[in-house]
Amino acid sequence: MHEMAGFSNVATNPPRRGRFFNEYGELIAMYTTDDFTILRMKDLVAYIGLSRSKIYEMLDHKSKRHDPAFPKQVRLGTAAVGWYQGEVIAWLERRRQQS
């Protein structure tokens, strides 16, 4: 599937809505998405509410703000990267449960 010029994967592949519970009846997600949906940087910034610089600090092993649990980048081309939306959602859920 090719991405149409000017349209992000988030716009063309919206998450499926619903409530999902674990075996104990605890709410684990408000919606789910296909694990293969790619978020580009501008979509990731809007999705999680963190700046580009904060995201890159969390990815940098040398930074004191490094987060080893943060989803790894997926190389899309020579100069393009993205993140799987399903991994981002899982990361957000883990952070929500820790707080």
N, CA and C atoms as an extended XYZ file, in Angstrom:
297
Properties=species:S:1:pos:R:3:atomname:S:1:resname:S:1:resid:I:1 pbc="F F F"
N         0.850       -1.172        0.000 N   MET     1
C         0.000        0.000        0.000 CA  MET     1
C         0.895        1.234        0.000 C   MET     1
N         0.647        2.155       -0.894 N   HIS     2
C         1.443        3.366       -0.978 CA  HIS     2
C         0.708        4.505       -0.298 C   HIS     2
N         1.492        5.356        0.358 N   GLU     3
C         0.910        6.523        1.010 CA  GLU     3
C         0.686        7.603       -0.041 C   GLU     3
N        -0.472        8.207        0.000 N   MET     4
C        -0.784        9.278       -0.939 CA  MET     4
C        -0.036       10.534       -0.519 C   MET     4
N         0.452       11.286       -1.467 N   ALA     5
C         1.198       12.505       -1.173 CA  ALA     5
C         0.346       13.453       -0.341 C   ALA     5
N         0.910       13.919        0.759 N   GLY     6
C         0.224       14.889        1.600 CA  GLY     6
C        -0.690       14.282        2.654 C   GLY     6
N        -0.842       12.965        2.662 N   PHE     7
C        -1.708       12.319        3.640 CA  PHE     7
C        -0.872       11.389        4.498 C   PHE     7
N        -1.026       11.494        5.807 N   SER     8
C        -0.279       10.608        6.695 CA  SER     8
C        -1.033        9.297        6.866 C   SER     8
N        -0.334        8.281        7.324 N   ASN     9
C        -0.962        6.995        7.595 CA  ASN     9
C        -2.027        7.116        8.675 C   ASN     9
N        -1.840        8.037        9.628 N   VAL    10
C        -2.818        8.207       10.695 CA  VAL    10
C        -4.144        8.665       10.116 C   VAL    10
N        -4.093        9.555        9.128 N   ALA    11
C        -5.327       10.055        8.526 CA  ALA    11
C        -6.012        8.989        7.675 C   ALA    11
N        -5.232        8.164        7.001 N   THR    12
C        -5.821        7.181        6.106 CA  THR    12
C        -6.133        5.856        6.793 C   THR    12
N        -5.522        5.578        7.945 N   ASN    13
C        -5.761        4.345        8.699 CA  ASN    13
C        -6.101        4.686       10.150 C   ASN    13
N        -7.280        5.225       10.420 N   PRO    14
C        -7.594        5.627       11.797 CA  PRO    14
C        -7.704        4.403       12.702 C   PRO    14
N        -7.440        4.591       14.010 N   PRO    15
C        -7.555        3.469       14.932 CA  PRO    15
C        -8.996        3.002       15.044 C   PRO    15
N        -9.168        1.709       15.322 N   ARG    16
C       -10.498        1.176       15.573 CA  ARG    16
C       -10.855        1.505       17.014 C   ARG    16
N       -12.042        2.002       17.229 N   ARG    17
C       -12.455        2.420       18.568 CA  ARG    17
C       -13.118        1.277       19.309 C   ARG    17
N       -13.045        1.324       20.613 N   GLY    18
C       -13.659        0.319       21.453 CA  GLY    18
C       -12.978        0.292       22.802 C   GLY    18
N       -13.534       -0.462       23.726 N   ARG    19
C       -12.919       -0.625       25.037 CA  ARG    19
C       -12.428       -2.055       25.145 C   ARG    19
N       -11.224       -2.221       25.653 N   PHE    20
C       -10.619       -3.534       25.748 CA  PHE    20
C       -10.191       -3.791       27.180 C   PHE    20
N       -10.550       -4.944       27.718 N   PHE    21
C       -10.306       -5.282       29.103 CA  PHE    21
C        -9.436       -6.525       29.203 C   PHE    21
N        -8.625       -6.612       30.283 N   ASN    22
C        -7.852       -7.828       30.512 CA  ASN    22
C        -8.719       -8.841       31.260 C   ASN    22
N        -8.122       -9.988       31.608 N   GLU    23
C        -8.905      -11.056       32.238 CA  GLU    23
C        -9.416      -10.693       33.629 C   GLU    23
N        -8.886       -9.609       34.235 N   TYR    24
C        -9.338       -9.166       35.558 CA  TYR    24
C       -10.402       -8.075       35.470 C   TYR    24
N       -10.814       -7.738       34.264 N   GLY    25
C       -11.825       -6.712       34.076 CA  GLY    25
C       -11.275       -5.300       34.095 C   GLY    25
N        -9.937       -5.150       34.100 N   GLU    26
C        -9.323       -3.826       34.106 CA  GLU    26
C        -9.240       -3.304       32.674 C   GLU    26
N        -9.579       -2.031       32.507 N   LEU    27
C        -9.494       -1.399       31.192 CA  LEU    27
C        -8.027       -1.304       30.788 C   LEU    27
N        -7.671       -1.871       29.639 N   ILE    28
C        -6.280       -1.810       29.198 CA  ILE    28
C        -6.082       -0.895       27.995 C   ILE    28
N        -7.140       -0.594       27.252 N   ALA    29
C        -7.012        0.313       26.114 CA  ALA    29
C        -8.385        0.828       25.717 C   ALA    29
N        -8.405        2.064       25.255 N   MET    30
C        -9.643        2.650       24.760 CA  MET    30
C        -9.841        2.325       23.288 C   MET    30
N        -8.793        1.985       22.601 N   TYR    31
C        -8.887        1.624       21.188 CA  TYR    31
C        -7.670        0.789       20.833 C   TYR    31
N        -7.730        0.166       19.710 N   THR    32
C        -6.601       -0.612       19.219 CA  THR    32
C        -6.313       -0.184       17.786 C   THR    32
N        -5.183       -0.574       17.295 N   THR    33
C        -4.806       -0.209       15.940 CA  THR    33
C        -3.971       -1.320       15.325 C   THR    33
N        -3.852       -1.305       14.056 N   ASP    34
C        -3.006       -2.249       13.350 CA  ASP    34
C        -1.552       -1.962       13.712 C   ASP    34
N        -0.796       -2.971       14.099 N   ASP    35
C         0.597       -2.776       14.492 CA  ASP    35
C         1.468       -2.256       13.363 C   ASP    35
N         1.006       -2.349       12.125 N   PHE    36
C         1.820       -1.938       10.996 CA  PHE    36
C         1.546       -0.513       10.527 C   PHE    36
N         0.683        0.210       11.211 N   THR    37
C         0.467        1.618       10.888 CA  THR    37
C         1.702        2.395       11.334 C   THR    37
N         2.244        3.202       10.452 N   ILE    38
C         3.469        3.955       10.733 CA  ILE    38
C         3.129        5.394       11.089 C   ILE    38
N         3.717        5.860       12.186 N   LEU    39
C         3.626        7.271       12.565 CA  LEU    39
C         4.932        7.935       12.162 C   LEU    39
N         4.852        8.975       11.364 N   ARG    40
C         6.033        9.772       11.067 CA  ARG    40
C         6.226       10.744       12.225 C   ARG    40
N         7.344       11.461       12.262 N   MET    41
C         7.685       12.303       13.412 CA  MET    41
C         6.584       13.306       13.740 C   MET    41
N         6.053       14.021       12.746 N   LYS    42
C         5.032       15.029       13.046 CA  LYS    42
C         3.780       14.376       13.632 C   LYS    42
N         3.442       13.173       13.160 N   ASP    43
C         2.299       12.449       13.701 CA  ASP    43
C         2.585       11.967       15.124 C   ASP    43
N         3.814       11.493       15.371 N   LEU    44
C         4.201       11.028       16.698 CA  LEU    44
C         4.156       12.165       17.709 C   LEU    44
N         4.671       13.331       17.327 N   VAL    45
C         4.648       14.505       18.204 CA  VAL    45
C         3.206       14.848       18.585 C   VAL    45
N         2.313       14.867       17.608 N   ALA    46
C         0.905       15.178       17.870 CA  ALA    46
C         0.237       14.080       18.684 C   ALA    46
N         0.602       12.838       18.438 N   TYR    47
C        -0.041       11.690       19.080 CA  TYR    47
C         0.291       11.593       20.561 C   TYR    47
N         1.579       11.797       20.927 N   ILE    48
C         1.966       11.621       22.327 CA  ILE    48
C         2.159       12.934       23.075 C   ILE    48
N         2.177       14.053       22.365 N   GLY    49
C         2.257       15.352       23.024 CA  GLY    49
C         3.631       15.722       23.536 C   GLY    49
N         4.667       15.116       23.000 N   LEU    50
C         6.035       15.474       23.366 CA  LEU    50
C         6.710       16.108       22.162 C   LEU    50
N         7.706       16.957       22.427 N   SER    51
C         8.409       17.627       21.336 CA  SER    51
C         9.374       16.675       20.642 C   SER    51
N         9.804       17.087       19.443 N   ARG    52
C        10.801       16.315       18.692 CA  ARG    52
C        12.062       16.113       19.521 C   ARG    52
N        12.524       17.202       20.160 N   SER    53
C        13.773       17.110       20.922 CA  SER    53
C        13.637       16.144       22.100 C   SER    53
N        12.503       16.131       22.771 N   LYS    54
C        12.281       15.209       23.886 CA  LYS    54
C        12.285       13.761       23.374 C   LYS    54
N        11.653       13.521       22.234 N   ILE    55
C        11.627       12.180       21.650 CA  ILE    55
C        13.043       11.721       21.320 C   ILE    55
N        13.831       12.598       20.694 N   TYR    56
C        15.200       12.216       20.351 CA  TYR    56
C        16.063       12.032       21.602 C   TYR    56
N        15.805       12.776       22.675 N   GLU    57
C        16.519       12.556       23.933 CA  GLU    57
C        16.202       11.175       24.506 C   GLU    57
N        14.941       10.758       24.408 N   MET    58
C        14.559        9.444       24.919 CA  MET    58
C        15.194        8.318       24.099 C   MET    58
N        15.486        8.568       22.827 N   LEU    59
C        16.108        7.569       21.965 CA  LEU    59
C        17.629        7.521       22.102 C   LEU    59
N        18.232        8.609       22.584 N   ASP    60
C        19.693        8.733       22.665 CA  ASP    60
C        20.234        7.993       23.892 C   ASP    60
N        21.053        6.969       23.640 N   HIS    61
C        21.617        6.168       24.733 CA  HIS    61
C        22.514        6.985       25.653 C   HIS    61
N        23.076        8.077       25.161 N   LYS    62
C        23.984        8.906       25.956 CA  LYS    62
C        23.249        9.939       26.807 C   LYS    62
N        21.991       10.170       26.548 N   SER    63
C        21.214       11.184       27.256 CA  SER    63
C        20.789       10.680       28.630 C   SER    63
N        20.732       11.591       29.594 N   LYS    64
C        20.236       11.209       30.924 CA  LYS    64
C        18.719       11.009       30.893 C   LYS    64
N        18.056       11.439       29.825 N   ARG    65
C        16.610       11.253       29.658 CA  ARG    65
C        16.274       10.035       28.785 C   ARG    65
N        17.277        9.210       28.515 N   HIS    66
C        17.086        8.018       27.676 CA  HIS    66
C        16.018        7.109       28.296 C   HIS    66
N        15.089        6.646       27.464 N   ASP    67
C        14.045        5.721       27.894 CA  ASP    67
C        14.184        4.446       27.050 C   ASP    67
N        14.777        3.396       27.634 N   PRO    68
C        14.971        2.169       26.856 CA  PRO    68
C        13.667        1.493       26.449 C   PRO    68
N        12.572        1.840       27.104 N   ALA    69
C        11.274        1.240       26.764 CA  ALA    69
C        10.591        1.961       25.601 C   ALA    69
N        11.086        3.139       25.221 N   PHE    70
C        10.463        3.892       24.136 CA  PHE    70
C        10.616        3.112       22.833 C   PHE    70
N         9.564        3.051       22.011 N   PRO    71
C         9.622        2.276       20.764 CA  PRO    71
C        10.776        2.704       19.863 C   PRO    71
N        11.381        1.726       19.231 N   LYS    72
C        12.497        1.977       18.313 CA  LYS    72
C        11.981        2.486       16.971 C   LYS    72
N        12.816        3.258       16.308 N   GLN    73
C        12.485        3.773       14.987 CA  GLN    73
C        12.501        2.641       13.966 C   GLN    73
N        11.691        2.806       12.942 N   VAL    74
C        11.670        1.886       11.808 CA  VAL    74
C        12.200        2.663       10.611 C   VAL    74
N        13.252        2.160        9.986 N   ARG    75
C        13.822        2.841        8.816 CA  ARG    75
C        12.913        2.590        7.619 C   ARG    75
N        12.455        3.681        6.997 N   LEU    76
C        11.548        3.600        5.856 CA  LEU    76
C        12.258        3.854        4.536 C   LEU    76
N        13.407        4.458        4.618 N   GLY    77
C        14.195        4.788        3.435 CA  GLY    77
C        15.536        5.324        3.887 C   GLY    77
N        16.264        5.952        2.994 N   THR    78
C        17.589        6.447        3.371 CA  THR    78
C        17.521        7.583        4.382 C   THR    78
N        16.482        8.401        4.324 N   ALA    79
C        16.384        9.530        5.235 CA  ALA    79
C        15.037        9.585        5.955 C   ALA    79
N        14.269        8.524        5.896 N   ALA    80
C        12.930        8.539        6.493 CA  ALA    80
C        12.816        7.456        7.568 C   ALA    80
N        12.256        7.853        8.719 N   VAL    81
C        11.994        6.903        9.796 CA  VAL    81
C        10.568        7.084       10.274 C   VAL    81
N        10.089        6.102       10.995 N   GLY    82
C         8.762        6.176       11.585 CA  GLY    82
C         8.694        5.237       12.776 C   GLY    82
N         7.543        5.171       13.405 N   TRP    83
C         7.318        4.322       14.557 CA  TRP    83
C         6.014        3.570       14.351 C   TRP    83
N         5.987        2.282       14.763 N   TYR    84
C         4.751        1.518       14.687 CA  TYR    84
C         3.781        2.052       15.730 C   TYR    84
N         2.581        2.387       15.301 N   GLN    85
C         1.581        2.959       16.192 CA  GLN    85
C         1.236        1.997       17.332 C   GLN    85
N         1.165        0.712       17.059 N   GLY    86
C         0.857       -0.266       18.094 CA  GLY    86
C         1.887       -0.262       19.213 C   GLY    86
N         3.179       -0.104       18.876 N   GLU    87
C         4.234       -0.036       19.892 CA  GLU    87
C         4.136        1.256       20.696 C   GLU    87
N         3.758        2.345       20.043 N   VAL    88
C         3.596        3.622       20.740 CA  VAL    88
C         2.439        3.529       21.731 C   VAL    88
N         1.338        2.923       21.312 N   ILE    89
C         0.184        2.755       22.198 CA  ILE    89
C         0.564        1.898       23.404 C   ILE    89
N         1.290        0.809       23.163 N   ALA    90
C         1.717       -0.058       24.264 CA  ALA    90
C         2.619        0.699       25.234 C   ALA    90
N         3.530        1.524       24.719 N   TRP    91
C         4.408        2.335       25.566 CA  TRP    91
C         3.596        3.311       26.411 C   TRP    91
N         2.609        3.979       25.800 N   LEU    92
C         1.745        4.898       26.543 CA  LEU    92
C         0.961        4.173       27.630 C   LEU    92
N         0.458        2.987       27.324 N   GLU    93
C        -0.287        2.203       28.310 CA  GLU    93
C         0.588        1.822       29.505 C   GLU    93
N         1.838        1.415       29.235 N   ARG    94
C         2.754        1.079       30.333 CA  ARG    94
C         3.027        2.293       31.200 C   ARG    94
N         3.214        3.448       30.584 N   ARG    95
C         3.457        4.675       31.367 CA  ARG    95
C         2.232        5.052       32.191 C   ARG    95
N         1.051        4.866       31.622 N   ARG    96
C        -0.182        5.180       32.348 CA  ARG    96
C        -0.321        4.263       33.551 C   ARG    96
N        -0.010        2.992       33.387 N   GLN    97
C        -0.135        2.042       34.487 CA  GLN    97
C         0.900        2.269       35.571 C   GLN    97
N         2.067        2.850       35.227 N   GLN    98
C         3.109        3.133       36.210 CA  GLN    98
C         2.787        4.348       37.062 C   GLN    98
N         1.928        5.219       36.550 N   SER    99
C         1.636        6.454       37.303 CA  SER    99
C         0.450        6.292       38.223 C   SER    99
